[in-house]
Amino acid sequence: MDTSHHDLPGLFKQLGLPADAHAIRAFIASHPLDPETNIEEAPFWSSSQAAFLKQSLDDDAEWAEAVDALANLLTG
């Protein structure tokens, strides 16, 4: 049974990134995403991170909402 929190800090943990509020803000500030680029196509992801993001969106998985939220913050 998956007991992960499917929120932004949980997504960062899932991606293997620091998940505290300061680290999330710093990541968003330093990784702008062109609005025309899909989040999983951003050059700053590893191949496994990109695959996870793509699968989450393609499958409309439990993580999809957090992935969408991150995409919006990165294109903000």
N, C-alpha and C positions, 0 to 999 in steps of 0.2 A: 504494500500500500504506500503510495506516494504521500508523504507528509510535508513536502516542501511548501514554503510560502511562495505563492506565484505572484509576487510583487517585485518592484524594481530591485531592492536589495537581494531578494532571492534569485532574481535573474542574474545579477552580477556574480553571486556565489556560483550559480550553475555554469556560468561562463569562465569560472576560475579567476575572477577579478576581485580586488578588494571591494567590500560591500558596505563600508561605513559611509555616512552621509557626505563627509568631506571628500572621500575618494570618488564617490559617484559624481559629485559636482565637478571635481577636477577632470574626470574622464570626459564628461559632457562638454566642458569648456575647451578641452584640448583635442577633441575629435569631431569637428564639424562635418556634417553630411550634406551634400548637395541634395536638394529636394527631388531631383530627377533620378537619384541613385537609390536603389532598394537597399535596405539596411544590411542584408546578408551579402551584398556585393561591395561593401565598403572595404577599402584596402587595409584597414587596421585590424581586421579579424584574422585569426588563424583559420586554417581550413576546417578544423573541427568546430570552432565557434560559428563560422559561417554556415556550416551544414546544420548545426543545431537550430540556428535562427531561421533558416529556410524551412526546415522540417516543421518547426513550431507553427510557422505561418501557413504553410501548405496544408497541414493537417488540422488547422484551427485548434491546435492543442491548448492545454491549460495555460501554457506560457504565452500564447499569442497576444493576449491583452497587454502583458508586460513588455513584449517585444515591440508592439505598436506604440506604447507609451515612450519607450526608449527612442524609437525612430523619430517620433515627434519632438522629443527634447533635443536630439542631435541636429535636426533640421531647423529648429526654433529660430 
